[in-house]
Every structure is written in C-alpha cells, then in structure tokens.
Amino acid sequence: MSSSTNRRHFLRQLGLFGAGAAMGPAFIAACNSAGPTNGVDSSKTDSTGAGNSAKELFFKISLAEWSFHNALFSGKMDHLDFAKVAKENYGISGVEYVNQFFKDKAKDKNYLGEMKKRADDLGVRSVLIMCDGEGELGDLDAKKRTQAVENHYKWVEAAQFLGCHSIRVNAAGAGSAADVAKAAADGLGRLTDFAKDFNIGVIVENHGGYSSNGIWLSDVMKSVNKPGCGTLPDFGNFCVKYKNNDHAQGCEEEYDRYKGVAELMPFAKGVSAKTHDFDAEGNETQIDYRKILKIVKDAGYTGFIGIEYEGSKDAEDVGVRKTLELLKKVGAELA
C-alpha cells in the first residue's frame, strides 16, 4: 500500500481516526441490485450508466471520492463538483462521498440540497457516504462508544437526504480481539437500529487492525445479525499489523485478500475496487482482478463496485481512468 496516500494514515496524521425483516425491501434492493436511476433504461447502458454499447457487466460502477483526495485537500477540486467530474469525465453515474470533504455540512440542508441538485441534474446517483473521524464504534469504554454511535446520526440523516443507501463506518477499537468484537457488535447494532428508521444501511469496511481479518469481521456481522448492517469489502485493505505499529514503515502481517473478500461477500452491500499501480497491460500489480472479481460474482453480488484509486505513480485522474478500464475489461470477460 502507498503510505503517502493511504486514508487511514492520513486520518491519523490529522488526528481524525483512533486506534430481520426490520429493514424495508427498498434498502435491500438499493444495496444489492442498485441499478441506474433517474429514468435511465439499464438495457441500453453499460454498468457506468454512460450509454455505451459495451458488453453488460454483472455489476455497476461508482466512483469513490477518496480517489481525488489530493485534489480535494489542495483545493484543486471542489467537493460540489465531484458528481460532475464523475459523470462528465468518466461517464460514471454513481458516486461515493467521503465525509471529510464536507465535514461541517452534515446538517446544512442548503449545502446538501446543492449537492443533491447537482447530482440529480446530471443523472448521478449518490450511493453512500464514507464516514471517518467520528469515534470508535468498538471502543471498550461504553460512554465513548455511545458518543461514537451518536456522532454518526447526522451522517445517517444526511445520507437519507442525499438519496444514498448506506453510510460506511469503521469497526475500530483498542483491546483484545474478542473484547473489541463484542463492543463493535454493540456499537454497530445500535447505530443500525437508529439508521433503520431512515432506511439507511450501516456497512463496515475492512479498514485496518482487526477489521482487516475477514473471519473477525464476518463474525462481528453474525453477532450484529441485523439486515441493515453489512460489509464493504475493500480489495486492498488487508494489513492487520504494521511494522512497529507505524503505517509509514509498511505492513508486517497481511491477511489473504482473496480469502478475506470471500469471507466478507456474504454480508456485502458495497464493494471497493482499490488500485495502486498498473503494469503495461493495465493490470493492477498487487491484486489479481480476475480472481477477485470472480469471487465477487460467485457471491451473487450485482450492486455497485466503487473505484478507489490510491496510488502515487499515476496522477489521480489517470489512475481512476485505468481502474475504470480494468473493471470494464475484466467485468466483460466474466460476463
């Protein structure tokens, strides 16, 4: 993984990230088979909603805002223009927001209204909000855990306003694997109960530490046991231990990504297509996309797969385009 662009490392530098039938059918449909909206005929489009005649893919393509974190943090890109960039530059009709880029706007209905209008006018679907920096849902301290749960309420409400199907959260905490798992199940369960009334899902990404252990996170999902709580398997986030606990020094122990994705897919309501670097043929150098996308397909998943370029060798716009082409190429092979 690229230490200069990894989201968890960046958040730690900023001090933002610490170490059923209850859900309606609309949520289930939105997560697992979310198709083009705004009157777009899916039979005449490819999975990006761009209206191409390419072979139909088994999944739909969205764009994660973190792919442009350098441009956004530097001010070269405005968060409000993200939907436009996705649609006009890449033909992508689904966007995954990151809360850092509108951190103080979660309750600002005028700002959220502008976000929604811009996306709607372009025929772009707001898929989810990735939430960081709101406390640890697996904190062993009950009061801190409750505060973390409540800190996410505003993002649930914002997600509903924007038309998203879920918020992406972290199952983080400090302590033994068993104790953090128990605490995380409690925190996630309570947040899921709150989000249920807004028809919003709570989905967990493998995002470092215990959560990057596929068995650990799948067991947490089984403990929560609520249809509104699921996973967002990320193809690249499987480092369970860093050298000297310092991300900058690289990964010391990595979980098998293919095993991990397979373990998380039964609970998946989103998938993150992480990329870092590409070879001359356009293949990702660290991840076998044919192998990993077949795992996704074999799980019966047909929802959005979000492009999340996190490399440093290619410019962000180039990396996004290469990831898009890789997904289309491999997806067509598997179709």
N, C-alpha and C positions, 0 to 999 in steps of 0.2 A: 504494500500500500504506500501511497505517496504521503510522506509525513508533512509536506508543506501544504497539502490541500485536504487532508482528512478532516471531516467535520468534527469528530469528537475531539481531536487535538486542538482545533481552532476554538471550540467552545470552552475547553479547559483554559486556554490562554486568556479568554475573555472573562473567565470566572462564571460562566453560564451553565456549566454541566457538572454535576457532582458524581464522587466515586460511590329448553326452550322455545318456546313459541312466543316469548315475550317480545321479540323484535318482529316488526311487521314485514310482510313479503317485499315491500318496496326496498328495504335495506338489503335483503339477501340478493335481490335482482341487481341492484346497483353495484354491489361488490363483486359478485361472481360472474355476471354476464353483462356488465355495463356496456351498452353499445352507443353509437352516435346518437346525439340528441338534437334538439332544435330543428326537427323535421328532416334531417338528413336520411336518405334512403341507404341503409347499410349494404344493400345488394349491389349498389353502384359505386361503392367506395372501397379503398383498401382500409387496413386497420388504423391508419392515421386519420381517416376522415378526409383525406385530401382529394378524393375523387379520381384517383389513379385507377388504371385497369390492371394493376399488378395482381398476381395470384392471391386469393384471400388468405389471410393468416388466421390462426386459431386464437390469437389474442389481439388486443387493441394497444396502441402505443400512446403513451403520455410522456410529458417532459417534466422532470423534477427540477425545481428552481435552483437547487444547490449546484447544478451543472454550471451556473453562471455566478457562483458566489464571489469570485474575484471582481467581475464587472460590477456586481451589485454593491459590494462593500466599498469599492473605489468610487462609486458614483457614475461610472461609465454607462450603467444601465439603471433605469428607474423601475422599481417594483411594479408600478402600474402599467408598464409597457410589456410585462412578461408574457401575457396572453397573446399580444400582438406579435412578439418575436416568435413564439411557438408556432403560430398559425402561418404568418406571412413568410418567415424564413425557412421553415421546415415542413410546413403542411401538417403539423400535429394539432389535433383538436381536443387534447386533454392535458390539463396542467396540474401539477402537484406543488402547492405553495410551501414555503418554509417560514415559520412564524418569526424568525429573526428579522426578516426584511420588512415586516410591518408590526414590530413588537408592541408599539404603543397604540396600535389602531384596532385592537381586538374588539373594542366596544364602540368604536367610532362608526356609526351607521352611515354617515355621509361618505366616508372613505371606502368602507366595504361596499356601499352602493355603487361607487365609481368602479371598483374592481369588478363587481358583478356585471355592470352595464357594458364595460369594455369586453369582457369575455362573451357575454350574450350576443353582443353586436357582431362579433366575429364567428359565432357558432362554436365557441370553445367551451368545453365542459370543465368546471372546477371539480377535480377528482377528490383531493384530500388536502389536509394541512399537516405538515410535519412539525411537531412541537418539541422544542428543546428548552432548557433553562427554566423549567417551572417546578423544580424539585424532584426528588426521587420517589417514585411510586412504590419502591421496595425498601424504603427507609425503615430501619428497625425501630426507630422512635415513632410511636403511634401519633404524637401530635404533629411531627414533621411530615409524616406520611399523609395525614389528613389534610394538612396545608397543601401538599403537593397535589392531592386529588382535587381540592377546591380551586387551586391555581389553574387547572385545566378546564374548568367550567366555561370560562369566557371563550375558549377556543372551540368547544363543542357548539356553543351558540353561534359563533362566527361561521363555523363550518356549515351549519344548517342554513344560515342567511345566504351564504355563497352558493349553496346547492351541492356541496361535497357529500360523499357517502360516509367519510370517516375522518378521524384525526389519528395521526401516527404518534405514538408515545414510546417511552423507554421503560424497560423493566430493570431499573438500576437500584443498587443498594450496596451497603458495605456490611460484611459479616460472612457467616458460613453460607455455603450454597443452599443448605436446607432452610436456614432462617430467612435468607433473602427471598427464596422461592415462596415461603409462606406469607411473608409480608407483601410481596409483589402480587400474589393472588388476591390478597385482601384489597390492596390499593386499586388494582385493575378492576376487580369485581365491583367495587363501589363506584368507580368512575363510569363503568359500563352501565350500571343501574341508572345513573344520572343521565347519561347520553341516550338511553333507550327512549326517553320521553321526547327527544328531539330527532328520533330516527337516525341517529349518528352512531357509527361503529367506532370502537376503540381497538386499534391494531398496533401490534408490537413488532418492532424491527430487531433483528439480531444486530446489536449495536455496541459490541464490546463486552468484556467481562463474562459473567455467567450467561448473559443473553445470547452470546455467540456460540454457546453449546446447544446444539439442536435438541438433544434429549432434555436438557434442563428447561428450555423454553417451551417445548411441547408438553412437558409435564405440568408447567405452570398453566398452560392453556387448559389442560384437562382438569386442573384444580379449580380454575375460574368457572369453567363449564357453563358459559353463557353464550348464546348465539351471536350476541352483539360484540363479542371480544374475539379477535383473531390475530393473525400474524401478517407481517410484510417481509417475506424473505428477501434479503439483500444478497446478491451473488458474491459480494466482495468483503463482507464484514464478518469474518470468522476467526479473528485473532482473540483468543481467550486470555493470553498473558503476554505482556510486553517486557522486554529486557529491562531489568531493574525498575519495573513499573513505570517506565518512561517511554511514551509512544514514539518520541523522536529517535530512540535507539533501535526501533524496529520490533517485529514480532518474534517472540521466543517460542510460543506454542500456538499452533493454529489448528482449528477444528477442520475436519474434512468438509469442504464446502458442498460437495455433491451429496454426501450423507446428510449434512445439515439441511440443505434445501429440501431433500426428500422428506425429512422429519417434520419440517415446518409447513409444507404444502397442504396437508390435510386441513389446516386452520387458516390458510391464506385468503385474504380479501384484498390483496395487492401484492405486487412483485416489483422489486427494484433491480434494474439491469445496470449494475455497476461496471464501469470500464476505467482503465488506467492508461494502457498503452496498446498499440496495434502493430502488427507485422506488415510486411509489404503487400500481403494479400488481404489486409483489412481485418484479420482475426485478432481477437484480444489475446495478449501474450500470457496472461496469468490464468485465464478462465476459458475452458473449453465450452464455447457457447452451444455447440451442437449437443453435447452431452447434458448440459444443464437445462437447456430449453426443452429437451425431450423429457426430462424429469418433470418439468412444469406441465407439459402437455399430458403426460401419462397420468398426472394427478387430476385431470379433467378441468383444469383451470382455463377460463376463456375471458377473463377480465383484462384490466389494464396492466401493462408492463411499463414501468416508468424509466426513461433514460436518465441515468445519473453518472455523468462523466466527472471523474475526479482525478484526472491525470495532470501532468505538468509539461510533458514533451510537446503536446499539441495545444494550440490556443483553444479556449473553451468552445468557440463556435465550430472549430474543426473537429474537436473531439465529439461533440454532440452529433455532428453530421456523420462521422464514421460509425458511431454507435447505432444511429438510425439505420444506416445501410447494412450493418451487420445483423441487426434484428430482422430486417426485411429479407435479407438473403437466407439466413438460417431458418427463419419462420416459413419461407416459401418452400424450402427443402423438406420441412416437416409437415407441410400442409397436406 
